[in-house]
Amino acid sequence: MAASVAAAAGRLRRAIRRSPPWQDPSRRPLSTEPPPVQASAVRDAFLSFFRDRHGHRLVPSAPVRPRGDPTLLFVNAGMNQFKPIFLGTVDPRSQMAGFRRVANSQKCVRAGGRHSDLEDVGRDLSHHTFFEMLGNWAFGGEYFKEETCSMAWELLTQVYRIPEDRLWVSYFGGDPKARLDPDLESRDIWLSLGVPTSRVLSFGPQENFWEMGDTGPCGPCTEIHYDLAGGVGAPQLVELWNLVFMQHNRQADGSLQPLPQRHVDTGMGLERLVAVLQGRRSTYDTDLFSPLLNAIHQGCRAPPYLGRVGVADEGRIDMAYRVVADHIRTLSICISDGVSPGMSGAPLVLRQILRRAVRFSTEVLQAPPGFLGSLVPVVVETLGDTYPELQKNAAQIANLVSEDEVAFLASLQRGRRIIDRTLKRLGPSEVFPAEVAWSLSLSGNLGLPLDLVELMLEEKGVKLDTAGLERLVQEEAQHRAQQAEPVQEQGLRLDVHALGELQRLGVPLTDDSPKYNYSLQPSGCYEFGTCEAQVLQLYTEDGTAVASVGEGQRCGLLLDRTNFYAEQGGQASDRGFLVRAEQQDVVFPVARAQVYGGFILHEAVAPECLQVGDHVQLHVDKAWRLGCMEKHTATHLLNWALRQALGPGTEQQGSHLSPERLRFDVTTQAPLTPEQLRAVEGAVQEAVEQDKAVYVEEVALALTAHVPGLRSLDEVYPDPVRVVSVGVPVAHALDPASKAALQTSVELCCGTHLLRTGAVRDLVIIGERQLAKGTTRLLAITGEQAQQAREVGQSLAQEVEAAAERLNRGSREVVEAQQLSKDVGRLTDSVDTAVMPQWQRRELQATLKSLQRRANTAIRKLEMGQAAKKTQELLERHSKGPLIVDTVSTESFSVLVKVVRQLCEQAPSTSVLLLSPQPMGNVLCACKVAQGATPTFTAEAWALAVCSHMGGKAWGSRVVAQGTGSTADLEAALSTARAYALNQL
């Protein structure tokens, strides 16, 4: 009996591993009962269960655009927003630091990067790029395995009333290589809940050990599966809910260490759960997708959706339905969260998704132009009540989708023609050339996603040269790496274990309030006080805690208090130095300060021994700090000015500032015009000239919740929170009745600021580029740098004006006109690269473009006139015959060629070769053979014979050729030319 159970379990393990879920082409429901609940009720029941029955706090979904996590393109799991808790780096003053048990429905996107379902979408009945993850979490050991499993079982069997005999579970069976024992605790919990032994399966680390990444928190997981077969025949299991128990930490060397605090992280896909509860074999047959599928059918000239897959899906009609329905949901969610189609990172992936949707809707479903945008209201109707940002941004989403659809259609049609033309040249067994596919791709010229190119070829039964494509991808990566800026060296850091040890020892959090202790003197200078502190802990470069560090050692210092600003909120870290209280003449340089869970780590180099317990005095680099303060206050003014110029819908997407410059990302409906850029600068200048006071005050976070015009980012703010208000006291600014925040800059901010705006002196936007459609990145400088930029701009404007005046006067000689054209080109290069106002750059670029066209036209006219004159002179000098070999005085190759062509036009039966002596003995050569010349007499050979005689080279065709050489005996060169031609004639 035991052997048969083991054999059955083995077969089930293999079945789970190899069977892609939801592949049954049949659309029959899992039961004959009508769908019991709508998707919205399923979601609400989950949240209510954890809130009302088990005391969980409900938190909103984080945006799909990751906040401060460069390892992710998109939020792809419910746990992403809680990573600071798992890593132990959460700000202890923030609301998140108080989380113990929470639940939510998280918007997730799995496209691009490590976890991507993009290429699978449409091929089966279950994959999606956007989905909702229902999850509950317990932090810091609030509860663990027994409570987690019990709550999950209660929800599924008692609330959702899923029959117990349809549920199977799996648990971690251990990993001898990693010396990890089986998770028998989870197994026994399931058995105690009544799950039969035959439906409790063990798996290895690939299936039942969850890891956040290559390093970081991880642990065993137990999964709940649903049997689609319902006891009829062999089980057909699909994963329903994953319960992760974070109890280890993966080190950089691959080893595992126990976490100081254990956490629970669970995730269940709403779409799959709804399919089960509504008795559907496909997530696309639920009410989350049926409104979209109906709208697609009504708006296209395609047959109705039948839910077919594989070979049964003739023409891939149903696949196209699924792709379009999935992708428009993803596009709507991403754009509403501030991610727009673009050229790199997540925006590039979104662009790929949009273009896949356009291709399937237009070419497969025969949708009319602009169709995708018409589906946005359906998405808003389905998901807008849960995610109100969809309702708020519905018009913008539809506009962006429609605009990009129109832009891509022409490329798609052109790409299709290129593919068809290439296929005609291929033999029956040849693969499609990688170079052609690459040229069609997003990295090439037309912007077709590579997976889409491969799919289009697959539909025609043609394979792509994947090896050649991989080679091109690697070459592109190498090229990008060579052009990229050097990556900043990873500094010292406090990991989760170091933080746990500090907490265990009761080490107090760093008091960094002295960073705000500075004052403005009557002279206009800022006074930055020193800070007395004690060394609480020292760390070596590898993160090891030590009692002392020696001479020349790079180390991390943890102090009881500091006046250094640790990098956060987009503001660069302070730098400076510290000295021992008893030894002021030995300076310990501090390169930067970083904050980890409320502890501030100073990165320094020790010139002499430093020990735990030493008393030190800290000094910030005043010029560096003042530069950061200047840029940070200017950033707030810029944010406000952009709203004034572009409207209240303008929102900050991110920023970073250092003493040298500031970077500001902002949502825009269209690229900023020079007039708008100038207006923004003008608004900032006005605030600066008025030298407004900057008020800063800590207030309760709740007081900032409903203040019209208050600027805040999508960040977790501490409570109380600092409010920075320009020109208006904070109390007045936070009074909703005052509407003051609509008239001036009022923001939540932890940074350091000027106390009056006058010290900014000036602000100049020196750069602007589109990060993605709808998002613009601005670069700006302040103070003296800004004033210098204005001077540079004014100087270049004067040069452009002078060039325009020269062009208006006109040129009599080709050389003079060519020199003017070169001067315009040089000016264009200078304007393109100069540090100057961007509005002025754009205006001058437009002027120079016009001047260059006019200059080139003037050159062509002068050359034609000069060539005509010289042509007449040569015709008068040479009697009609088969050959003209002579010299022409001109410094222009273009004029020389024009003379040759005009001579041949007026004497078609004559072959012409002309030489033009230049300074320093150089000679230009141009020739053309007559139409009736013998086949052996070619212009290229003729020019080569003459130029070789002069020690030069030649190039051209059978009819026309050019060359250069160098000789002091021009007559000998002419004789060679005549002799060669007469011999051929």
N, C-alpha and C positions, 0 to 999 in steps of 0.2 A: 504493500500500500504506500509506504513512504517513498519507495522508488518511483512509483507511478506519479505521485504528486510532484516529486522533484523533476521528473521528465516533463510533466505538463508545464511546470514553472519555467523550465529551460526553453520550451517551445514558445511560451508567451514572451519571454525576454527577447528572443530572436525576432518575434513578430513585431514587438514594439519598436525595436531598433530599425527594422528594415521597411516597415509599412508606412508610407506617407499618409497622413490622416486625411479624412474627408474627400477621398478620391472617387467614391461611388458616384457614377454619372446619374443615377436615379435621383429624382427629386421627391420621392415618396417621403412622407413624414415618419418620424420614429414611432409615433402612435397615432391612433385615429381620433384622439381627443383634440378639441380646438386649442389653439395657443392660449395658455392660461394667463400670461402676463405680457405687457409691453416692455420693451427694453428700458424705458425710463423708470418703470416700476421695479424692474430687477435691480437697477443701479440704486434707486432709493432704498430698497429693502436691505441691501448690503450695508449702506451707510447707517441706516437707522438701527440695524442689528448691533453694530459695534458701538454706536453712540449710546443707545438707550439701554441695551441689555448688559453691556460690558464696559461702559464708562470711557469710551475712546473720544478724544478730541477730533473733530472733523477739520481737516486743513484743505485749502483750495489746491487744485492742480497747479503745479509749477508750469511756466511757459515751456514749450518744446525747445526753445532756444536756451542752451545750457548757460548758467550763470557762473562765471569764474571757473569753468572746467574745460581746459583746452584739450582734454583727452576725448571729448565727445563732440560729434557733429550735432546730434540731437539728443534730447532726453529720451532714453529708450527703455526706462524701467521706473517704477514708482519710487524706488529707493534713491534715485539720483539726487533729489533735493535734500536728502538726509545724510549725504556723505560726510558733511562736517561732524555729525554726531558719531558716525561709525569710526571716523578717523581721529576723533577726540580734539578737533580744531574749532568746534563751534564757539562763537563769541558768548562768554558766560552771561553777558548782559542782555542777550537777544532773547526773543520769545522762544526760539527754537531750543535754547538751552534748557527750558523748562518742560519740553516734551517728554512724556513717559509712555503713553499709549495713544496712538493716533491712527486714523483711517482716512482714506480718500479714494477718489477715482482720478487717476493720473493720465493725462494725454501723453502718448508715446509715439515716437516715429522710429522705425527700424529701416533705414535706407542709407547706404553708404557706410563706410567704416567696418568695424569688426562684426557687428550684428546687423546684417542687411537682408531683407526679404524682397528687395525690389525686383530682382529677376524672376522670382517665383510667383509674383502676383499675377493672377489670371490663369495660370497653368493648372491650378487646382481650385478647390472650393473653400480654402481656409486661409491662405496667406494674405496679409495686409501690410501696407507700409505705415498706415496710421491705425492705432487701436487704443482702447481704453483699458488701463490696468487697475483693477480693483485690488486694494491692498490694506493690510493692517500691520502695525509695527509696535514693538515693545522695546524700549531703550533702557540700557543700564540694568538689565535683569528684572524689569518690571514684572514680566512673566516669561516662561520659557516653553519647553516642549509640550508638557502635559496640557497646559491651558490653551496653547496654540492649536493643537490637534483637536481638542475637545470643542473649541469654538467653531472650527472649520466644519467638523462633523455635524454639529448642532445646526449650523446655518444651512448646510446642503440638504440634510435629511428632514429637519423639522420646519424650517422656514420655506425653503424652496421645494420641499417634499420630493426630492429625488429618491427613488427607491434604493434602499441600501444594497440590494443585490446587483445593482448596476455600477457600483463603485468599487474600484480596486485601489490599492496603495502600494507605493514603492518606498524603500528606505536605503540608506547608505550601507553597503555590505562590507566596508573596510577597504584599505589599500595597504597591503604588506610593504610595498616599495617605500611609501611615505610613513610607514609604521603607525598607521591610523587603524584603530579597532573598529569593528562594525558598530553601527548606531543601534544597538539592541534596545536602548531605552525607547526610541521611537517605535520600534517594532512592537514592544510590549504594550505601549500605550494604545496602538491600533487594535491589538488583540483584546485589550481590556474594554475597548469601545464596542466590541462585538464583531469586528471584521474577521471573517474566517481565515485560518492559516493559508488556505489555498489562494486567497486573493491578496496576500501580503508578500510582495516580492522584493528581493534584495538586488541592488545593482552596484557597480563600481563607481569610481570618481567621475567618469565621463558623464554619467547620467545623474548621479545623486550627490555630487559635491560641488557647491556653488562658489565661484570666485569673482570678486569685483573686477579684477584685472591681473596683470602679472605680479603685482604686489598689493598688499592691503588686506582688509578683513575678509574672511571666508569661513566656510563651514559646511557641515553636512546638510542635506535637504531631504525632505520627504514629500512625495508628490501624490496627489489624488487624481486618479484616472477614471474616465467614464466609458462604459462598454456600450458602443453603438449597437451591437448585435442583440443585446437584451436577452442573452441566454439561448438564442437561436443560432446553432452552429458555433464555429470558433469565435472567441471574443475579438472584438475590434475596439481596441483601447485608444483613447485620445487623452492627452494630459488636460486636466481641468484647473488644478490649483497647485502651486509650488510653495512650500513652507520651508524657509531657509533659517537655519540656526547659526548665527555668526558667533563662533567661539574661538576661532584661530586668527592669526595674522600671518600672511605670507611675506617673508622677508625677501630682500633683494637677492640673497644667495639661494633662494628657493626653499629654505627651511620654514617650518611652521612653529609659531609660538602662541601660547594661550593669550587671548585678549584680556585686558584688565577688567572689562565689563562686557557681558554678553548681550546680544540683541536678537530680535526676531524680525524678519523681513518676509512678507508673503506677497504673492502676486497671482491674480486670476484674471484672464482676459475676459472682458465683458462680452465681446462678440461671440466667443465660443460658448460661454455660459448661457447667453440668450438663445443660441441655437439649440442647446440641450433642452432648455425649459420650454421653448416653443415647438419642440418636436421636429426640428429641421436637421437635415443631414449636412447642410451648408450654411455657413455664416451669412452668405449672400442672400439666403432665402428668409432672413429675419426682417423685422420692421426697421432695423437700422439701415438696411440697404434697399428694401423693396420700393420706397418712394423714389430713390435715385434711378433704379432700374426702369421703373415706369416712366419717369421723365425722359430718360435716354431713348426709350422706345418711341415716345410721342414726338421727340424732337429730331429723330433720325429716320432714314429710309431703310432701316434694317428690320428683319423679322423679329418677333418677340423673343425675350430671353427664355431659354429652356434649361439652363443649368448643365450643359454638356461639357465634357472635358476630353482631351486627347483626340484620337482619330474620329470619335463620334461627333466632335465639334467641327463640322465642315465649314471651311472658310474662316475658322477661328472667331466666329461671330460672338459666341458666349464668352470667350476669353476677352474679347474687346469690351463687352459689357462690364466684366469684373474689373478690368484695368481702369476704365474710365471712372467707374463708381468709386473705386478705392482711391485713385489719384486725386480726384476733385475734393474728397474729404481731407486728404493730406495737405493739398495746396491751401485749402481754406483755413485749416487749423494753423499751419505754419505762417501764412501771411498775417493772420490775425495776431500772432505772437511776435511779429517783427522780423520774420525771416522771409526775404523776397528772393526770387530767382536771380542768380548772379553768376560770377565767374570763378569763385574759389570756395572751398570749404562747404559748409551746409548750403549756402545759396546755389552753389554749382549742382549739388545733388538735387535740390528742389527744381532747378532748371531742367535737369534730366527727367525728373518725374513729369513736369509739365509737357515736355516734348514727347514723351512716350504717350501721354494722354492725347495730345493733338494728333499724333500719327494714327492711333487706334480709332479715334473718333472720326477722323476725316477719311482715311483710306479704307477702313474695315466697315465702320458703321455708316459711312456716307453722310456724316453730319454736315450741316451748313456752316460756313464761317461764323465765328463768334459763338458757337454752340456751348463751349465749355463754360464761359462766363454765365450763361443762362442757368447752369446747374447750381451755382453758388447759393441762391435763395433756398433751394431744396435742402442743402447742407445746413443752412442757418435754421430752417424750420425744424430739422431733426435734432440738432445739437445745441442750438442757440440758448435754450433755457438753462442748460447745464453750464455752458461756457459763454457768458454774455459778451465776451470780447468779439465773438463772431457777429453778433447783432450790431455792435458798435462799428465794426470795420467792414460790413457787408459790401458797401459800394466800392471801397478801395480794393477789396479782394477781387470782385468781378472785373474792375477796370484793369488791374494788373494781369489777370489771367487772359482777358480778351486781347490786350495789347501784345503780350508775348505770343499768343496764338497766331495773330496776324503776322508778326515778325518771323515766325518759324515756318509758316506754310510755304513760303517761296523757297526757303532752304530745303525743306522736305521734298518738294517737287524736283528741285535741281538734283538733290541727292539720289532720288529714284532714277532719274535719267542717267546719272553717272554710273550707277550700279548696272542698269540695263545695258549700257554701252560697253562696260567692262566685261559683262557676262558673254556678250556676243563674240568677244575676242578670245575667250577661254576655250580650251579643249574640253572634252567630256569629263576627263578625270582631274583637271587642274583645280587647285584651290584658289580662292579669291585673294588677290594680292593684298598683303598687309599695308603696303604704302597707300593704296587707294582707300582702304577702310580708315586708316589714320587721318588722311586728308579730309574725310567726311566727318570726323568725330569732333567732339567738343574741344579737344586739344588741337584740332586741325583748323579747317577753314569754314565748314558749313554748320558746325554745331549739332551734329547728330550724335546722340549717346552711342557709345560703342556697342552696348548690349542691344540697342535698337537696330544698328547696322547688322549685327550677327543674326538677329531675329528675322530681319527682312531677307537675308541670304538663306536662312533655314527654311523659310516659306518657299523658296525656289529650289530647295534641295542641293544647295551649294555650301561647301565648308569653307571657313575662313582660315587663312594661314596664321594660326594662333602663335606659332613659334616666332614668326617674323614680327607679329604684333607685340609680343612680349619684349622683344628686343627694342622696338621703338618706344615702348612705355619706359623701359629702363633708361634709354638715352634721354628721354624727356625729363625723367626724374633727376638724372645727373646734371642736366642743364639747369634745372630749377635750383638744385642744390648749390651750384656754382654761383648763381645770381643772388641767392638769398643772403640776408645779413647774417653774420655770425650769431649763433645761439648763445645767449647769456649763460655763463657758467652756473651750474646749480650750486646754490649756497648751502650753508649749514641749515639744518632743520631739526625740529622736535617731532619725532614720530609718536604714534599712539602709545607706545610703551614708555617712552620718556615722559609723556604727559601723565600717563597713569601713575608712574612712580612719583612724580611731583605731587600729584593729588594725594597719594598714599602717605607721603611724608608730611603732608599738610603745608606745603610751601605756598605762601600767599600769591595771588595773581599780581602781576606787575602794575604798580600805580603809575600810569603814564599821564596823569593830569598835569604835571609840570610842563608838558609840551605846549600847553596853552598859556604859559606864563611869559608873556612878552608885552611890551608897552611901546607906545609912540611918543617920542620926546618932542618938546616944542620946536626943536630944530628940524623936525621931519624925519629923524632917524629912528630906527627901531632898536629897542634894547632887549636882548635875549639873556635872561639870567642863567647862571649855572645850576647844576642839580647835584646835590650830595646823595650818594647811594652806597649800598653795601652789596658785595658780590655774594649771591646766594648759591649759585651753581656754575660750574665750568664744564664745557664740552669740547672734546677733540673733533677733528674734521669728520671722523666716522660716526659721530653722535654719542660716543662713550662719555658718561659723566665721570669727571676727575676732580680731585681736590686742588690741583694746581696745574699751571701750564708754564712751559719754559721759554727761553729766549728764541725768538724767530718763529714761534709756533702759531699757526692759524687756529683760532678757537672761537667758541661761542660763549657769551657771557649772559647770565641771567641775573638781573639786579632786582632789588626790592622796589625801586622807582627809577624813572627815567624821564628826561625831557626830549628824547628822540622820537620823532614821528615814524612809526612803523608803516611800511607800504600797505595802503588799503584805500578803498574809495577812489582809485584812479590816480592818487597822488604818490609820487616817488618817495622812497624812504629818505629820511635825513641821513647825513653823514657828518663826521666830525672826529672828535677824539675824547679820550678820558685820561685822567692822571690819578695816581694814588694820592690820597689826602696828605700823606706824610712825605711824598716825593713828587713835587710839582714839575720837576724838570725832565721826567721820563714820560713821553707821550705814547699812548696806545691808540693808533689810528683805528677808527670805527668805519667800516666800509658801508654798512647798511644795517637796518633793523627790521625784523620780521615778527609778526604776531601769530602765535599758535595757541588757540583756545584761551586767550587772555594773558598768556605769558609772552613777554617780548624778548626775543633773542637778538643780542648784538653781535655782529660778526666783526672780529678784530684780529689784529696781529700783535702778539706780545713781544716787545723788545727786551723785556726782562721777566723774571718770574712774577706770576700773579696767582693769588690763592683765594679759595673760598673764605669769606669773612673779611677780606680787605675792604677798606673804605675808599671810595673813588669819587672823583668830581668829573661830571660830564659837561662837555662843551659842544654845542652843535655848530656846524659850519654856517655862519650867519649869512653869507652871500648865497649859499645854496638854499638855505631855508627861505630867505626872503624871495629868491627867484621862484620857489614853489608857491609861496603865498601869493605872489603877484599873479602867477599863472592860474592859480585856483580861483581867486576872486574874478579874474578876467573870464574864466570858463563860465562862472555863474552869469556874468553880464552877457556873454555871448549867447548862452542858452535863452536868456530873457529876450535879447534883441532878435534872435531868430524867430521867436514866437510873435514878436511885434511885427516883424516884416513879412512872415509867411503865414501867420494865423495861429489860432490856439490849438489846432490839430497837430502842430509840429511837436515831436517828442524826441528827447535824447535817447540814443541807443547805446551810448557808452562814451568814455573819455579816458584820456591818460595825459598826465602832465609831468613835466620835469622843469628844471630851471631854464632849459634852452627853448622849449616850445610846448605848445599844447595841441592835443589831438581831440577832435570832437566829432562823434558820429550822430547824425540826425536824420529823422524820417522826412522825406520830401516827396511831393507829388511829381515833381519834374526837376531836372538839373537847375540849380540856381542861376538866374540871369546876372550879368554884370551889375545891372541896376539894383537887384536884390542884395548882392554881396556888398555893394557900396552902401546901401541903406542900413544893413546890419552893422557895418563898421561905424557908420555915422551915429547910430543909436548908442553904441558902446562909448564912442568918443564923448558924446553928450553927458553920459553918466560919469565919465572920468573927469571931464572938465568941471562938473559941479562938485567934485570932491565929496561925494556923499559918505556919511558915516555907515560903517558895516556893523550891524548889531548881531550878537551871537548869544544864544541862551539855551539852556537845557530845559526841556518841558516834557510832560507826560506824553507818550506816543499817541494816546487816545485823543489828545487835543488837536492833533494834526490831521485827523481822519477826514474831515469834511470841510476843508478850507479851499474855496475856489481859487484856482491858479497856483496852488502850492506845487512846486516841482519836487518829485522824488523818483528814484529809479526802482527797477524791479529787484530790490535787495531786501535782506533781512536787517532791520534797524534795531538798535538796542532801545531799551526803555528804562530811563528817560532817553530822549533823543535830542541831539543838538540841532537847532534851527538857525540858519544864517539868512539875515534879511538886510537888503541894501536900502538905506535911506529911511526905513520905517522901523520903529521899535518892534521887537518880536511880539509882544503882547497885542499890539494894535494890528500887526500883520495877521495874527492867528484868529482875530475876531471875524467870523464869517460875514458879519454885517458891514465890515469896513471895505471889503473887496480890494484891500490893499495889495494882496498877492497877485491880482490881475494887472496892477500898474507898475510893479517893480519886481526885482528878483527876490524870491523867497524860496529857500530849498532846505531839505533835510540833508545834513552833511557833517561828517566827522573830521573834515580836513582843517588845515590851518589857513587863516585868511588875513588879508590886510585889514586894518582898522578903519581906513578911509580909502575910497576908490582912486583918489588922485595919484597915488603911487604907481598905478598901472601905467600912467602917462599916455599910452597909446596902444591900440591893438590893430594888427594887420593880419587879415586872412591871406596866407601866402600859397595855399594849395587846396585843391578841391578835386575829388574823384568819386565816382560812383562805386561803392562797395557792392551794391546789388540794386536791382530796380527798386526804387523807393527809399534807398538809404544812401546818404552822402557823407563822406568823410572830409572834414575840414582840418587844415593845419593852420595854426596861428602863432604869432609871436607878439611880444609886448615890449614896452619901454624903449630903450635906445635902439634895440634891434628893429623895432617897428618903424621908428623914425628914419633909420638908415634905409629900410626897405622902401619907404616912401620917396626918399631921395633918389634911390636907384631907379624907381619907376618913373620919376619925373625926368631924370636924365635920358632914359631910353625913349620916353615920349617925345622929347625934343629931337632926338636923333631920327625918329620915325617921321616927325614933321618935316625935318630937313630933307629926308629922302623923298618925301612926297613932293616937296617944292622942286627938287632937282628933276623929278620925273615930269612935273608940269611944264618946266622950261623946255624939255625935250633935248635930244642928243643928235648931233650931226654925224658922229662917227660911230661905227659899230663897236669899237674898243671902249668908247665912253659909255655906251649903253650897256655893254657887258659888265663893265666895272660897277655900274649902278645896280645891275641885277645881283652881282656878287655881294654888294653892300647890303642889299635888302635881305639876302640869304643869311648873311652874318648877323644882321639885326634880329632876324627870326630866331636863330639859335640862341642869341643872348636873351631875348624875351622869354623863350621857352624854359630856360634854365635859371634865370635870375631869381633871387629872393626879393620879391616885390608884391604889391597888392594884386590879388588874383583877379579882381574885377578889372583892373587896369591891364593885366596880362591878356585877358580875354579880348578886351577892346583893341589892344595893339596887335594881337594875333590876327584879328579880322581885318584890320587896316593893312597889315603887311601881306596878307594873302592876296588882297586886291592889288596892292602895289606890285607884287611879284608877277601877277598875271599881266598887268599893264607893261611892266618892264620887258617881259618875254615877247609880248606882241610888238613892242617898239623894236626889239632886236631883230625879230623876223622881218619886219618891214625894211629896216636899214640894210639887212643882209640881202634881201631880194633886190633892193635898188642897187646896191654895190655890185652884186653878182651880174645884174643885167648890164651895167655899165662896162664891166670887165669883159663880159661875153661879147659885146659889140666890138670892143677894141681887138679882141682875138680874132673875130670873124673878119675884120677889116685887114688884119695882118696876115692871115692865112688864106690862100686861094682854096677853092673847093677841091677836096681830095679825100682819100681814104684815111688820113691820119693828121692829128694835131698833137704835137708834143711841144710844150712851152712852159714858161714860168709865169706865176701870178703873184703880185705883191699883196699879201693879206696875212693878218695874224690869226684869222679865224678858220678853223678846219671846216666849219659849217659853210662859210662863204665859198671856200675852195670847192667843196662838193657841189654846191648850188651852181657854180660856174660850169663845172663838168656836165651836170645834168642839162643846163640850158643850152650849152653848145650842141649836145647830142640831140636835143629836141629840135633845134633849128637846122641841124645837119645830120639827119638820122643815119646816113650811110657812112658817117665818119666816126672813127675810134679816137678817144681823147685821153691823154695823160698829162696832168699838170703838176708841177712842183712849185712849192712856195717856201723860199728861204726864210729862216727865222734867226733871231739873235743866237750867238754862240755856235753858229755852224749847223744848227738843226734844220731839217728839211721836212716839210709835210708833202705827202703824195696822195693824189686821188686820180682814179681812172675809170673809164667805162668803154666797153667794146661795142661796136656797131651791131645792129640787129642782124645783119647779113654776114657777120664774121664766121669764119670756119669754126667747127666744133672744137678744134684743138686750141684755138685762141681764146683764152679766158682772162678776165680782168684780174682775178686773184693771182694767177701765175705771172701776169705782166707786172703787177705791182711788186710781187715777191722778187722778181728778177732785178728790178730797179732798186728796191730798198735793201736787198742783200748786198748789192754793189756798194751801197752807202753804209753797210754795217748795221742795218736796222731790221725791221720786221714789217709784215703786211698781213691783212686779213680782209675777208669779203666773200663775194660769190663769183659765179661765172661771168656775170654781167657787170657788177660794180664792185670796186675794191678801194681800200685805203691803206696807208702805211706811213712809217716815219723812218728817218735815217739821219745821218750826220756826215757832211762832206764839205770840203773847201773847194772842190772842183765840180761845180754844178754842171758845166758843159759836158764833162765825162758822163755824168748821170743821165743827162738828156740824150747823149749819143747811145748809151746802153738801151734806153727806152725805145729810141727809133729803130735800132738794129733788131731788137727782139720783135717789135711789131712787124717790121718789114719781112722778117724771116717767117713769121706766122701767116702774114697775108699772102 
